[in-house]
């Protein structure tokens, strides 16, 4: 069974599962829902609009569902949704959405390390790691299994693809396609994320196929439009190829440059 410290403040309209644990000096406001098995440590603030899943762990100083740092926000109802089995370390901030999307979302099995910030209307999908002191601007999207190195700054509206490995201290102002490592200054393609893909049990054949697609995209002297058309013509259609091409085609900010 969970324990509620008597020195915490929980609004009577908040909905906590029976086995939630809450430490001292934490404040939980109205219009909050917290799922089974979640542990909220001391000195956490959870504002209206928070929806926190099962078996999460929220460390001291974290703030969930604070109002957005967006001058277009005018007090509209919105949410900050945290999935199951997700950890928010010390002093993490996750702001709720605005009228743009109405919600900020952090998925299942994520680890958001100390002092990181997830701004309004971001979508952080499942199994993502955001390392210490990284900052996500408004409406950033981070896809499954991406790893963001410590101290990274992600410009608003950027999209980081699945299985990306982003170097620490990165300044990101372009979209980062799936399966790659992104590094250097300015941020650019630095090969594919072989270590991460092997950890996720991608076969050697699939890894080789991903390498070939990015060789054609970045290293054959074609612009992005020409390279996409060439890959579509030369590489047999499959889930991996189509995921990469769809990402590139749908990029609104443009993708990071090559070497």
N, C-alpha and C positions, 0 to 999 in steps of 0.2 A: 504494500500500500504506500502511496505517496504521503509526504508530510508537508503541511503548510506552516511555515514559521509564524508565530503570533505577531512578529514585528513587521509583517508585510501588509500591503494595502491592496485589497482585491475588491473591485466594484461588484455589487450584488448582481448586476446583470451580465457579468462575464461568465462564460461557460467553460469550466475546466472538467476534464475527465477525472474520475475518482482517484486515480493513482498518479496524478500530476504532483510533483514536488516543487515547492517554491521557497527560496531562501529569504533571509531577512532583508528588510529595506527595499524590497522590490515593489513596484507599483504596477498593477494591472487594471487598465481602464475598462469602461463599458464597451460593448460590441466587440468583444474578444472571444475567440474560441481556441482552446488548446487541447490536443489529442492525448490519448493514453500513453503513459510511460514517459512523458516529456519531463525533463528536469530544467527548472528555471533557477539559476543561482542568485546570489545576493546582488542588490543594487542594479537590477535590470528594470527598464521601463518599457512597458508594452501598451501602446496607444490604441485608440479605437480603430477598427478596421483590420486588426491582425487576425490571421487564420493560421495557426501553427499546428502541424501534423503530429503524428505519433512518434514516440521515441526520439525526439529531438533533444539537444543539449544546448542551452543558452548560457553563456558565461558572464561574469560580472561586467557591468558597464555597458552592455549591449542595449541598443534602442531599436525596437521593432515598430514599424508603422507610424513613424513621425511624419508630420506634414511635409510635402515636397518643398525643396528649395527652388521653386519655379514661380516666377512672377505671374504666370498665367493661371496659377491655382487660386481658386476663389472659394475654397471650403467645401467643394462638392464631395459627396460620399464616394469613397474608394477603398481599396483593400491592399494589404500586403500579405501575400500568401507564402508560407514556408511549408515545404513538403515533408514527408516522413524521413526519419533517420538522418536529419540534417543538423550540423553543428555550427553554431555562431560563436566564435571565440570573443575574447575580451574587447569591448568597445566597438564592436561591429555595429553599423547603422544600416537599416533597410527601410527606406521611405516608401510610403504608400503611393498609389497611382494618382494620376490627374484625369481630367476629362478625355485626354488623348486615348488612353487604353482602359482606364478605370482600375487598374491593378498592377502591382509589382509582383513578380513571381520568382521564387527560388525553389527548385525542384527537390526531388528525393536524393538522399545519400550524398549531399553536398557538404563540403568543408569550406567555410568562409573564415579565414584566419584573422587574427587580431588587427584592429584599427582599419579594417577595410570598409568601404562604403558602396552600397547598391542603391542607386538613385531611382527616382520615380519612373514607373512604367518599364523598368528593365524586365527582361525575361532571361533567367538563368535556369537552364534545363537540368537534367539529372547527372549525378556523378561528377560534378564540376568541383575543381579545387581553385580557390582564389587565395593566393598567398598574402602574407602580411602587408598591410598599408597600401593595398591596391584600391583604386578609385574608379568606379563605373559611372559615367555620365548618364543622363536621362535617356531612356529608350534604347539602351544597349541590349543586344541579344548575345547570349553565350550558349553554344550548343553542347550536347552530351559529351562528357569525358574531356572537356577542355581543361587545361591547366594554365593558370595565369601566374606568372612569376611575381615575386614580391616587389612592391613599390611601383607597379605598373599604373599608367594613367590611360584610360580608355575614353576617347572622345564620344560625346553623345551621338546616338544613331548608328554607331559602328556595330558590325556583326562579326562574331568570332565563331568559326566553324567547329564541328565536332572533332575530337581527338587532336586539337591544336596544342602545341607546347609553345608558350610565349615567354621569352626571356624576362628575367627580372629587370625592373627599371624601364620597361618599354614605354614609349610614347606612341600610342596607337591612334591614327586618324584615318585609317583605311580599313576595309573589310579584310579578314584573314580567312582564306579558304580552308576547308577541312583537311585533316591529316598532315599538316605541315608544321615545321618549326619556323617561328618568326623571330628575328633578332636584328641587331645592328641599329644604327641611327643614320638616316631615317629608317623606320621599321621596314623590313623586307623579307622575302622568302629566303630561308636558310636550309633548305632540304626538307625531307619528310620526317615525321616524328617516328622513326623506326623503333626506338625503345618503347614508346607508349603503345604503338601498334602491336608489338610482340607481347607486351603485358596483357593486352586485350585479346590475345590469341588469334590475331590475323595470321593467315598462312603466308609463307614466303612468296607464293605465287601472287597473292593479292597485293602484298607489299611491292613486289616488282611491277605490277600493273600500275599502282599509284605513282611509283617513281617515273614510269614511262609517260604517264599523262602529264605530270608536272614538267618533265623534260620538254615535251612538246609545247606546253603552255608558256614556259619561261625561257627556254634556251635554244630556240630554233629561229630566232630572228624575225618572228612574226609579231604583229600587234595582237592584242587580246581577242579582237573579233575574228581575225584570220586564224588564230590558234584554236579557238573554240570550234570553228567550222572544220578545221583540219582534224581535230580530235574526233569530232562527231563522224567524220567520214572514214577515219583510219582505225579507230578503236571500237571493237564490238560493243554494242549496247549492253549494259548491265547496271546493277544498283550503284556500284562505286563510281563508274564513269558518269552516270546520270546525276548522282549527288553533287559531284564536283562541277559539272557543267551547269546545273541548275543554280548552284550557289553563285558562280561567276556571272551568269546571265542576269540574275536578280539583284546583284550588288548595286545599291544606290550610290554609295560613296566611292566605288571602284575598289579593286583589290590591291593588296600590297604589291610593290614592284619585285622584279627578280633580283638576282645577285648584283 
